[in-house]
Amino acid sequence: MDTLTLWLAGDVMTGRGIDQILAHPVAPVLYESWVRDARDYVRLAERVNGAVPAPVAPDYIWGDALAEIERHQPELRLVNLETAITTSDEAWPNKGIHYRMHPANIDCLTAARIDGCALANNHVLDWGRPGLVQTLLTLQQAGIHSAGAGSNLEAACAPATWPLAGGVRLLVFSWASPDSGVPPAWGATAERAGIALLPDLKEASAQQVAALVARQRQPGDLVMVSLHWGGNWGVEVPQVHRRFAQRLIELGAADLVHGHSSHHPRPVEVYRGRLILYGCGDLINDYEGIASQENFDPSAVCLYFAQLSRETGALHQLEIVPMQLRRLRLVHADPAARRSLQSLFETEGRHFNTGVQAQADGSWLLRW
């Protein structure tokens, strides 16, 4: 085929309440202002939508999404993993919120046949550097590639790499921006493990990313840059984000920009033929019983299936499948959630000359 299909997702958080319903939960202790036991997040979800079974099978959390993913037959499945996979008890001090999943529950990721995880985000070191080391090892042993974190700066900035038909490759780089709430001390250095942390989103940082990509990229390779940036709420795309993503494309550093951090989706742009997902939104979390800080329904989430030209990296098609979180698993979105998501893509997308067109199967195709 002349196109490459990728399944992309935003934040996948399998810790806290999610971990507690899986077969091998870690100790439920939390250090949050209001919640001290991770099982309380299960109880909150049950108050809203009914009883949650436990322990559940590894594929439970994916629910209806698994059939959708299989139907699209993506060549690669890529997510932002916003959870440490560890038994470490060294909670990062003064952070407030800590996510972790027991390594024995890794089968909840392999159940969805995840190929790669972006790790440069504001939760992967929640349980300290020992937690990061165990996370990296667990993913490696499960055959899941990762990018954005490592034993030193060089490892953290190295891409995850997959061979593609025709002798070319897909390279996935992962960076975090300080405006996503990453503690500065999490940045990897030549001597210290950590994440790939950008100093800011200014021109010099774009040039730095472009130089790192150029060192790794071979003729014909396609490149995805995964960026954890911005706050949790607000549908508006900061101008600094827009310019940074556009500069990566102008500099030849990205064929696709995969943005995440916001709890809900943000608008989509196609710039010089390249896809920019400014915010994929959450996909898996335990926020079901938490009151939203906005009018937007936080249970409404999306699967993204991007078809790129293998030859040029240009966007051929983006299909968005609306889903919803119910009883800590993904189900097809109800009419209200669909309307909420469609309104967001249509109304906010106008600023980017994009919108969505409904398909007979309930998905949307991006218009640009």
ROZAMI-433171 format. One record per residue (C-alpha): residue number from 1; x, y, z; residue in three letters. Coordinates in pm, 1 decimal, m for minus. Layout:
N
[rolo NUM; [X; Y; Z]; 'ala']
...
//
This chain:
368
[rolo 1; [0.0; 0.0; 0.0]; 'met']
[rolo 2; [107.2; 356.9; m58.2]; 'asp']
[rolo 3; [m27.2; 474.4; 278.6]; 'thr']
[rolo 4; [73.4; 401.8; 637.4]; 'leu']
[rolo 5; [m207.6; 377.0; 894.7]; 'thr']
[rolo 6; [m126.5; 473.6; 1254.2]; 'leu']
[rolo 7; [m353.3; 446.0; 1554.6]; 'trp']
[rolo 8; [m277.6; 740.5; 1782.2]; 'leu']
[rolo 9; [m406.1; 813.8; 2130.7]; 'ala']
[rolo 10; [m349.8; 1080.9; 2390.2]; 'gly']
[rolo 11; [m297.8; 1014.8; 2759.2]; 'asp']
[rolo 12; [m332.0; 652.5; 2867.6]; 'val']
[rolo 13; [m340.5; 649.0; 3248.2]; 'met']
[rolo 14; [m355.4; 294.2; 3383.6]; 'thr']
[rolo 15; [m262.7; 376.2; 3741.9]; 'gly']
[rolo 16; [m457.9; 458.7; 4055.3]; 'arg']
[rolo 17; [m821.4; 339.9; 4015.9]; 'gly']
[rolo 18; [m749.9; 153.4; 3691.7]; 'ile']
[rolo 19; [m463.2; m39.4; 3851.3]; 'asp']
[rolo 20; [m684.1; m125.3; 4147.6]; 'gln']
[rolo 21; [m937.0; m317.0; 3935.0]; 'ile']
[rolo 22; [m667.8; m513.3; 3749.1]; 'leu']
[rolo 23; [m539.5; m849.1; 3867.4]; 'ala']
[rolo 24; [m225.6; m727.4; 4047.1]; 'his']
[rolo 25; [m280.2; m384.8; 4207.0]; 'pro']
[rolo 26; [m4.8; m198.1; 4387.7]; 'val']
[rolo 27; [m62.4; m66.0; 4738.4]; 'ala']
[rolo 28; [m345.9; 189.9; 4707.5]; 'pro']
[rolo 29; [m177.5; 460.5; 4916.7]; 'val']
[rolo 30; [m198.3; 812.0; 4768.8]; 'leu']
[rolo 31; [m65.2; 1149.2; 4882.6]; 'tyr']
[rolo 32; [m335.7; 1373.4; 4738.8]; 'glu']
[rolo 33; [m509.3; 1656.5; 4921.7]; 'ser']
[rolo 34; [m849.9; 1488.5; 4923.6]; 'trp']
[rolo 35; [m794.7; 1123.4; 4834.6]; 'val']
[rolo 36; [m561.8; 889.8; 5022.9]; 'arg']
[rolo 37; [m672.7; 555.8; 4878.8]; 'asp']
[rolo 38; [m669.5; 477.1; 4504.4]; 'ala']
[rolo 39; [m976.0; 256.0; 4546.0]; 'arg']
[rolo 40; [m1180.3; 568.9; 4615.6]; 'asp']
[rolo 41; [m1157.2; 651.7; 4243.6]; 'tyr']
[rolo 42; [m1329.5; 322.9; 4168.1]; 'val']
[rolo 43; [m1603.7; 407.6; 4417.3]; 'arg']
[rolo 44; [m1650.3; 751.6; 4262.9]; 'leu']
[rolo 45; [m1693.8; 597.1; 3918.3]; 'ala']
[rolo 46; [m1943.4; 346.1; 4057.3]; 'glu']
[rolo 47; [m2156.4; 624.3; 4204.6]; 'arg']
[rolo 48; [m2199.2; 770.5; 3857.5]; 'val']
[rolo 49; [m2236.5; 467.2; 3632.0]; 'asn']
[rolo 50; [m2278.0; 154.4; 3842.9]; 'gly']
[rolo 51; [m2069.2; m131.1; 3976.1]; 'ala']
[rolo 52; [m1720.8; m189.6; 3837.1]; 'val']
[rolo 53; [m1608.8; m554.7; 3841.7]; 'pro']
[rolo 54; [m1276.1; m652.0; 3995.7]; 'ala']
[rolo 55; [m1044.6; m809.9; 3921.5]; 'pro']
[rolo 56; [m1098.8; m759.0; 3550.7]; 'val']
[rolo 57; [m939.3; m924.8; 3248.3]; 'ala']
[rolo 58; [m644.8; m736.6; 3093.6]; 'pro']
[rolo 59; [m853.3; m622.8; 2795.2]; 'asp']
[rolo 60; [m1146.0; m493.2; 3006.8]; 'tyr']
[rolo 61; [m1043.7; m127.1; 3003.2]; 'ile']
[rolo 62; [m1035.1; m115.2; 2621.4]; 'trp']
[rolo 63; [m1393.6; m234.1; 2584.2]; 'gly']
[rolo 64; [m1544.2; m145.4; 2245.8]; 'asp']
[rolo 65; [m1222.6; 23.9; 2135.0]; 'ala']
[rolo 66; [m1052.0; m308.8; 2060.3]; 'leu']
[rolo 67; [m1295.3; m394.2; 1781.3]; 'ala']
[rolo 68; [m1253.1; m45.0; 1634.4]; 'glu']
[rolo 69; [m876.4; m75.4; 1634.6]; 'ile']
[rolo 70; [m887.6; m419.9; 1476.4]; 'glu']
[rolo 71; [m1131.6; m297.3; 1212.3]; 'arg']
[rolo 72; [m886.7; m27.1; 1102.8]; 'his']
[rolo 73; [m583.9; m260.3; 1100.7]; 'gln']
[rolo 74; [m325.1; 5.8; 1187.2]; 'pro']
[rolo 75; [34.2; m80.1; 1111.2]; 'glu']
[rolo 76; [145.0; 75.7; 1440.2]; 'leu']
[rolo 77; [m32.8; 161.9; 1767.1]; 'arg']
[rolo 78; [113.1; 460.0; 1953.1]; 'leu']
[rolo 79; [2.3; 624.4; 2279.0]; 'val']
[rolo 80; [123.6; 864.8; 2545.8]; 'asn']
[rolo 81; [166.4; 650.3; 2858.2]; 'leu']
[rolo 82; [103.9; 878.3; 3154.4]; 'glu']
[rolo 83; [174.3; 622.5; 3425.6]; 'thr']
[rolo 84; [481.3; 477.5; 3594.7]; 'ala']
[rolo 85; [488.2; 97.4; 3580.0]; 'ile']
[rolo 86; [648.5; 18.5; 3911.6]; 'thr']
[rolo 87; [629.0; m111.7; 4265.0]; 'thr']
[rolo 88; [848.7; 175.5; 4386.1]; 'ser']
[rolo 89; [723.9; 348.7; 4700.0]; 'asp']
[rolo 90; [940.6; 658.7; 4645.2]; 'glu']
[rolo 91; [666.6; 906.5; 4561.2]; 'ala']
[rolo 92; [812.1; 1225.8; 4415.2]; 'trp']
[rolo 93; [798.1; 1479.1; 4700.9]; 'pro']
[rolo 94; [552.4; 1769.6; 4697.0]; 'asn']
[rolo 95; [399.4; 1667.8; 4365.1]; 'lys']
[rolo 96; [43.6; 1602.9; 4479.4]; 'gly']
[rolo 97; [m66.2; 1344.0; 4223.0]; 'ile']
[rolo 98; [116.4; 1016.8; 4158.9]; 'his']
[rolo 99; [19.8; 750.9; 3904.5]; 'tyr']
[rolo 100; [158.6; 397.7; 3906.0]; 'arg']
[rolo 101; [57.7; 56.0; 3778.6]; 'met']
[rolo 102; [198.2; m275.7; 3898.5]; 'his']
[rolo 103; [440.2; m426.4; 3642.0]; 'pro']
[rolo 104; [240.6; m750.6; 3654.0]; 'ala']
[rolo 105; [m48.5; m558.0; 3496.1]; 'asn']
[rolo 106; [150.3; m481.8; 3179.6]; 'ile']
[rolo 107; [m83.8; m719.0; 2997.6]; 'asp']
[rolo 108; [m345.2; m442.2; 2995.6]; 'cys']
[rolo 109; [m120.2; m268.4; 2739.8]; 'leu']
[rolo 110; [m24.3; m578.9; 2544.9]; 'thr']
[rolo 111; [m396.0; m667.4; 2527.3]; 'ala']
[rolo 112; [m435.6; m368.5; 2293.9]; 'ala']
[rolo 113; [m112.1; m462.6; 2114.8]; 'arg']
[rolo 114; [43.9; m125.3; 2187.3]; 'ile']
[rolo 115; [360.6; m86.8; 1978.8]; 'asp']
[rolo 116; [507.1; 227.4; 2130.8]; 'gly']
[rolo 117; [468.7; 471.2; 2418.5]; 'cys']
[rolo 118; [571.6; 834.4; 2443.4]; 'ala']
[rolo 119; [708.9; 880.4; 2795.4]; 'leu']
[rolo 120; [813.0; 1246.8; 2807.7]; 'ala']
[rolo 121; [528.9; 1368.3; 3028.7]; 'asn']
[rolo 122; [453.9; 1492.0; 3379.1]; 'asn']
[rolo 123; [377.9; 1154.3; 3542.6]; 'his']
[rolo 124; [636.2; 898.6; 3431.9]; 'val']
[rolo 125; [868.3; 988.9; 3724.2]; 'leu']
[rolo 126; [590.6; 1013.5; 3982.4]; 'asp']
[rolo 127; [758.8; 732.2; 4176.2]; 'trp']
[rolo 128; [1114.6; 853.5; 4138.3]; 'gly']
[rolo 129; [1400.5; 739.9; 3922.0]; 'arg']
[rolo 130; [1374.7; 381.8; 4052.0]; 'pro']
[rolo 131; [1017.3; 388.3; 3921.1]; 'gly']
[rolo 132; [1136.5; 514.3; 3583.0]; 'leu']
[rolo 133; [1399.6; 239.9; 3556.5]; 'val']
[rolo 134; [1137.0; m25.3; 3630.2]; 'gln']
[rolo 135; [896.8; 133.9; 3380.4]; 'thr']
[rolo 136; [1154.7; 122.5; 3101.0]; 'leu']
[rolo 137; [1251.0; m235.8; 3181.3]; 'leu']
[rolo 138; [889.9; m355.7; 3198.9]; 'thr']
[rolo 139; [804.3; m200.8; 2862.1]; 'leu']
[rolo 140; [1117.1; m346.2; 2704.2]; 'gln']
[rolo 141; [1042.4; m694.9; 2836.7]; 'gln']
[rolo 142; [688.4; m667.7; 2698.2]; 'ala']
[rolo 143; [818.6; m577.4; 2354.3]; 'gly']
[rolo 144; [679.1; m223.7; 2369.3]; 'ile']
[rolo 145; [908.8; 47.7; 2234.3]; 'his']
[rolo 146; [934.5; 380.8; 2411.1]; 'ser']
[rolo 147; [1073.3; 727.9; 2350.9]; 'ala']
[rolo 148; [1117.7; 1037.1; 2562.8]; 'gly']
[rolo 149; [1278.6; 888.0; 2874.0]; 'ala']
[rolo 150; [1602.3; 707.6; 2944.1]; 'gly']
[rolo 151; [1909.9; 651.3; 3155.7]; 'ser']
[rolo 152; [2065.5; 976.2; 3029.9]; 'asn']
[rolo 153; [1991.7; 1263.3; 2792.4]; 'leu']
[rolo 154; [2106.3; 1079.7; 2481.2]; 'glu']
[rolo 155; [1880.2; 783.6; 2558.5]; 'ala']
[rolo 156; [1584.8; 1008.1; 2644.8]; 'ala']
[rolo 157; [1614.4; 1195.0; 2313.9]; 'cys']
[rolo 158; [1658.2; 881.4; 2103.0]; 'ala']
[rolo 159; [1361.9; 783.3; 1885.0]; 'pro']
[rolo 160; [1162.2; 465.2; 1889.0]; 'ala']
[rolo 161; [1214.8; 313.8; 1544.8]; 'thr']
[rolo 162; [1012.3; 74.7; 1329.5]; 'trp']
[rolo 163; [1100.3; m60.0; 982.0]; 'pro']
[rolo 164; [837.0; m1.4; 716.2]; 'leu']
[rolo 165; [774.6; m158.5; 377.7]; 'ala']
[rolo 166; [1019.4; m36.8; 116.1]; 'gly']
[rolo 167; [1321.7; m26.8; 344.0]; 'gly']
[rolo 168; [1230.8; 299.6; 519.3]; 'val']
[rolo 169; [1147.6; 358.2; 883.9]; 'arg']
[rolo 170; [911.2; 544.0; 1115.3]; 'leu']
[rolo 171; [1094.2; 738.2; 1386.6]; 'leu']
[rolo 172; [898.1; 854.9; 1691.3]; 'val']
[rolo 173; [1054.0; 1120.9; 1913.4]; 'phe']
[rolo 174; [900.6; 1235.2; 2242.6]; 'ser']
[rolo 175; [955.8; 1564.4; 2427.2]; 'trp']
[rolo 176; [778.6; 1745.3; 2709.5]; 'ala']
[rolo 177; [737.5; 2118.5; 2754.6]; 'ser']
[rolo 178; [762.7; 2292.4; 3094.2]; 'pro']
[rolo 179; [409.4; 2431.8; 3051.4]; 'asp']
[rolo 180; [269.4; 2078.5; 3102.4]; 'ser']
[rolo 181; [373.4; 2079.8; 3468.6]; 'gly']
[rolo 182; [690.5; 1871.7; 3444.8]; 'val']
[rolo 183; [920.0; 1929.2; 3745.9]; 'pro']
[rolo 184; [1246.8; 2078.7; 3612.4]; 'pro']
[rolo 185; [1445.0; 1814.0; 3801.4]; 'ala']
[rolo 186; [1293.4; 1544.7; 3578.9]; 'trp']
[rolo 187; [1495.3; 1653.1; 3278.0]; 'gly']
[rolo 188; [1755.7; 1395.9; 3177.0]; 'ala']
[rolo 189; [2121.2; 1503.4; 3167.9]; 'thr']
[rolo 190; [2442.1; 1339.5; 3050.6]; 'ala']
[rolo 191; [2476.6; 1181.6; 3395.4]; 'glu']
[rolo 192; [2115.6; 1154.1; 3514.8]; 'arg']
[rolo 193; [1813.3; 950.6; 3409.3]; 'ala']
[rolo 194; [1499.9; 1140.8; 3322.0]; 'gly']
[rolo 195; [1284.4; 1262.8; 3037.6]; 'ile']
[rolo 196; [1349.7; 1463.9; 2722.4]; 'ala']
[rolo 197; [1249.5; 1807.1; 2850.3]; 'leu']
[rolo 198; [1253.5; 2113.5; 2628.2]; 'leu']
[rolo 199; [1356.6; 2442.5; 2793.9]; 'pro']
[rolo 200; [1069.2; 2624.0; 2619.3]; 'asp']
[rolo 201; [885.5; 2637.5; 2287.4]; 'leu']
[rolo 202; [1088.2; 2913.1; 2126.9]; 'lys']
[rolo 203; [1279.0; 2910.8; 1797.9]; 'glu']
[rolo 204; [1600.1; 2780.6; 1952.7]; 'ala']
[rolo 205; [1415.0; 2477.0; 2087.1]; 'ser']
[rolo 206; [1262.3; 2407.0; 1746.7]; 'ala']
[rolo 207; [1609.0; 2426.1; 1593.7]; 'gln']
[rolo 208; [1739.6; 2191.9; 1865.0]; 'gln']
[rolo 209; [1468.9; 1934.2; 1789.3]; 'val']
[rolo 210; [1534.7; 1965.4; 1416.5]; 'ala']
[rolo 211; [1907.3; 1905.5; 1466.5]; 'ala']
[rolo 212; [1843.8; 1595.4; 1679.8]; 'leu']
[rolo 213; [1598.7; 1457.1; 1424.5]; 'val']
[rolo 214; [1839.2; 1524.8; 1136.5]; 'ala']
[rolo 215; [2108.7; 1316.5; 1308.0]; 'arg']
[rolo 216; [1879.8; 1012.2; 1318.3]; 'gln']
[rolo 217; [1677.8; 1051.2; 1000.0]; 'arg']
[rolo 218; [1777.1; 858.9; 689.4]; 'gln']
[rolo 219; [1646.7; 922.3; 335.8]; 'pro']
[rolo 220; [1285.1; 811.0; 307.2]; 'gly']
[rolo 221; [1220.6; 792.4; 683.6]; 'asp']
[rolo 222; [895.3; 927.0; 826.1]; 'leu']
[rolo 223; [907.8; 1116.3; 1155.2]; 'val']
[rolo 224; [647.9; 1169.3; 1428.0]; 'met']
[rolo 225; [721.0; 1415.1; 1708.4]; 'val']
[rolo 226; [513.6; 1353.0; 2021.5]; 'ser']
[rolo 227; [478.1; 1659.0; 2246.9]; 'leu']
[rolo 228; [338.2; 1676.7; 2599.7]; 'his']
[rolo 229; [250.9; 2043.5; 2632.1]; 'trp']
[rolo 230; [5.3; 2285.6; 2785.3]; 'gly']
[rolo 231; [m245.3; 2266.4; 3067.2]; 'gly']
[rolo 232; [m521.2; 2016.4; 3134.4]; 'asn']
[rolo 233; [m813.1; 2240.2; 3040.1]; 'trp']
[rolo 234; [m908.7; 2489.0; 2771.6]; 'gly']
[rolo 235; [m982.8; 2415.8; 2407.3]; 'val']
[rolo 236; [m784.1; 2710.4; 2276.5]; 'glu']
[rolo 237; [m447.2; 2629.4; 2120.9]; 'val']
[rolo 238; [m178.0; 2866.3; 2248.9]; 'pro']
[rolo 239; [m13.0; 3058.8; 1969.6]; 'gln']
[rolo 240; [328.9; 2943.3; 2090.6]; 'val']
[rolo 241; [218.9; 2579.9; 2040.7]; 'his']
[rolo 242; [91.8; 2649.8; 1692.4]; 'arg']
[rolo 243; [408.3; 2824.5; 1585.4]; 'arg']
[rolo 244; [631.7; 2554.5; 1735.2]; 'phe']
[rolo 245; [447.5; 2274.0; 1554.7]; 'ala']
[rolo 246; [456.5; 2465.2; 1228.2]; 'gln']
[rolo 247; [827.7; 2531.5; 1267.3]; 'arg']
[rolo 248; [897.0; 2159.8; 1316.0]; 'leu']
[rolo 249; [725.7; 2095.7; 983.4]; 'ile']
[rolo 250; [901.0; 2386.1; 811.1]; 'glu']
[rolo 251; [1238.1; 2261.8; 936.8]; 'leu']
[rolo 252; [1172.0; 1910.2; 810.2]; 'gly']
[rolo 253; [1171.6; 1773.9; 1165.5]; 'ala']
[rolo 254; [819.1; 1626.7; 1169.2]; 'ala']
[rolo 255; [575.2; 1467.0; 928.1]; 'asp']
[rolo 256; [322.0; 1440.3; 1209.7]; 'leu']
[rolo 257; [296.7; 1629.0; 1539.8]; 'val']
[rolo 258; [125.4; 1425.6; 1813.8]; 'his']
[rolo 259; [23.1; 1661.6; 2092.5]; 'gly']
[rolo 260; [m123.7; 1570.0; 2430.2]; 'his']
[rolo 261; [m169.6; 1681.9; 2792.0]; 'ser']
[rolo 262; [m517.3; 1836.5; 2778.9]; 'ser']
[rolo 263; [m786.9; 1616.0; 2932.3]; 'his']
[rolo 264; [m1008.6; 1673.8; 2628.6]; 'his']
[rolo 265; [m935.3; 1692.3; 2255.4]; 'pro']
[rolo 266; [m816.8; 2013.4; 2097.0]; 'arg']
[rolo 267; [m854.9; 2122.6; 1733.2]; 'pro']
[rolo 268; [m665.9; 1965.5; 1446.1]; 'val']
[rolo 269; [m461.1; 2141.7; 1178.9]; 'glu']
[rolo 270; [m309.2; 2030.4; 848.6]; 'val']
[rolo 271; [m5.7; 2246.3; 774.3]; 'tyr']
[rolo 272; [185.2; 2206.8; 449.4]; 'arg']
[rolo 273; [10.5; 1874.1; 411.1]; 'gly']
[rolo 274; [124.8; 1749.3; 754.5]; 'arg']
[rolo 275; [m104.9; 1654.4; 1041.3]; 'leu']
[rolo 276; [m88.7; 1846.0; 1369.4]; 'ile']
[rolo 277; [m289.0; 1701.2; 1659.2]; 'leu']
[rolo 278; [m266.0; 1982.6; 1913.0]; 'tyr']
[rolo 279; [m428.7; 1776.4; 2184.9]; 'gly']
[rolo 280; [m552.8; 1419.1; 2151.0]; 'cys']
[rolo 281; [m719.3; 1436.1; 2491.8]; 'gly']
[rolo 282; [m727.7; 1155.7; 2745.7]; 'asp']
[rolo 283; [m813.6; 804.3; 2636.8]; 'leu']
[rolo 284; [m789.7; 591.8; 2954.0]; 'ile']
[rolo 285; [m824.5; 739.9; 3302.4]; 'asn']
[rolo 286; [m1009.9; 705.4; 3633.7]; 'asp']
[rolo 287; [m1166.6; 1054.2; 3634.3]; 'tyr']
[rolo 288; [m1519.1; 923.6; 3577.5]; 'glu']
[rolo 289; [m1658.7; 1034.9; 3910.7]; 'gly']
[rolo 290; [m1475.8; 1366.4; 3928.4]; 'ile']
[rolo 291; [m1669.4; 1683.7; 3848.3]; 'ala']
[rolo 292; [m1539.1; 1853.2; 3534.5]; 'ser']
[rolo 293; [m1383.4; 2196.7; 3559.1]; 'gln']
[rolo 294; [m1546.7; 2291.6; 3228.9]; 'glu']
[rolo 295; [m1870.1; 2244.8; 3038.4]; 'asn']
[rolo 296; [m1699.9; 1980.4; 2826.5]; 'phe']
[rolo 297; [m1776.4; 1617.9; 2916.5]; 'asp']
[rolo 298; [m1444.2; 1462.7; 3028.3]; 'pro']
[rolo 299; [m1576.1; 1111.2; 2964.0]; 'ser']
[rolo 300; [m1587.3; 1183.2; 2588.0]; 'ala']
[rolo 301; [m1265.4; 1061.9; 2424.7]; 'val']
[rolo 302; [m1134.0; 976.4; 2079.0]; 'cys']
[rolo 303; [m940.9; 721.2; 1877.3]; 'leu']
[rolo 304; [m737.9; 870.8; 1590.8]; 'tyr']
[rolo 305; [m649.5; 675.2; 1276.6]; 'phe']
[rolo 306; [m409.3; 868.3; 1054.9]; 'ala']
[rolo 307; [m320.5; 756.5; 703.6]; 'gln']
[rolo 308; [5.3; 906.3; 578.9]; 'leu']
[rolo 309; [171.9; 882.9; 241.6]; 'ser']
[rolo 310; [461.4; 640.1; 274.5]; 'arg']
[rolo 311; [652.2; 836.7; 15.5]; 'glu']
[rolo 312; [610.5; 1191.6; 148.8]; 'thr']
[rolo 313; [459.8; 1170.3; 498.4]; 'gly']
[rolo 314; [171.0; 1393.4; 389.6]; 'ala']
[rolo 315; [m170.8; 1331.4; 543.1]; 'leu']
[rolo 316; [m400.5; 1121.8; 325.9]; 'his']
[rolo 317; [m687.1; 1080.9; 573.6]; 'gln']
[rolo 318; [m765.8; 1122.9; 943.1]; 'leu']
[rolo 319; [m1052.4; 921.5; 1087.8]; 'glu']
[rolo 320; [m1170.9; 1004.9; 1439.1]; 'ile']
[rolo 321; [m1381.8; 754.9; 1633.5]; 'val']
[rolo 322; [m1573.0; 898.7; 1932.2]; 'pro']
[rolo 323; [m1569.6; 685.5; 2246.6]; 'met']
[rolo 324; [m1673.6; 728.9; 2607.6]; 'gln']
[rolo 325; [m1547.8; 609.5; 2946.4]; 'leu']
[rolo 326; [m1806.1; 413.4; 3142.0]; 'arg']
[rolo 327; [m1732.5; 193.8; 3445.4]; 'arg']
[rolo 328; [m1359.0; 245.4; 3376.1]; 'leu']
[rolo 329; [m1375.8; 103.7; 3022.9]; 'arg']
[rolo 330; [m1421.2; 240.8; 2672.0]; 'leu']
[rolo 331; [m1762.0; 216.3; 2504.4]; 'val']
[rolo 332; [m1910.3; 378.7; 2195.9]; 'his']
[rolo 333; [m2000.0; 740.8; 2266.3]; 'ala']
[rolo 334; [m2363.2; 820.8; 2341.7]; 'asp']
[rolo 335; [m2539.4; 1096.3; 2141.6]; 'pro']
[rolo 336; [m2461.3; 1370.4; 2395.5]; 'ala']
[rolo 337; [m2090.5; 1286.4; 2400.9]; 'ala']
[rolo 338; [m2084.0; 1272.3; 2020.1]; 'arg']
[rolo 339; [m2244.8; 1614.9; 1996.0]; 'arg']
[rolo 340; [m1997.6; 1757.2; 2245.4]; 'ser']
[rolo 341; [m1698.2; 1624.0; 2054.1]; 'leu']
[rolo 342; [m1831.5; 1718.7; 1712.0]; 'gln']
[rolo 343; [m1905.5; 2071.9; 1828.5]; 'ser']
[rolo 344; [m1549.6; 2103.8; 1956.1]; 'leu']
[rolo 345; [m1389.8; 1988.1; 1630.9]; 'phe']
[rolo 346; [m1623.0; 2202.9; 1420.7]; 'glu']
[rolo 347; [m1629.1; 2523.1; 1626.3]; 'thr']
[rolo 348; [m1265.0; 2536.3; 1730.5]; 'glu']
[rolo 349; [m1146.8; 2383.9; 1403.6]; 'gly']
[rolo 350; [m1266.9; 2689.9; 1212.1]; 'arg']
[rolo 351; [m957.9; 2875.3; 1331.5]; 'his']
[rolo 352; [m750.8; 2609.2; 1151.0]; 'phe']
[rolo 353; [m975.3; 2561.2; 845.8]; 'asn']
[rolo 354; [m1067.6; 2211.3; 962.1]; 'thr']
[rolo 355; [m1387.5; 2032.1; 1055.7]; 'gly']
[rolo 356; [m1530.3; 1680.5; 1060.8]; 'val']
[rolo 357; [m1766.9; 1493.2; 832.6]; 'gln']
[rolo 358; [m1986.4; 1218.4; 977.4]; 'ala']
[rolo 359; [m1959.5; 869.7; 829.1]; 'gln']
[rolo 360; [m2219.1; 593.9; 819.4]; 'ala']
[rolo 361; [m2024.8; 387.4; 1075.0]; 'asp']
[rolo 362; [m2037.2; 665.5; 1335.3]; 'gly']
[rolo 363; [m1682.8; 791.3; 1286.9]; 'ser']
[rolo 364; [m1574.5; 1127.8; 1146.4]; 'trp']
[rolo 365; [m1336.7; 1213.3; 864.4]; 'leu']
[rolo 366; [m1131.6; 1529.8; 897.1]; 'leu']
[rolo 367; [m1207.8; 1804.3; 644.6]; 'arg']
[rolo 368; [m929.4; 2044.5; 557.8]; 'trp']
//
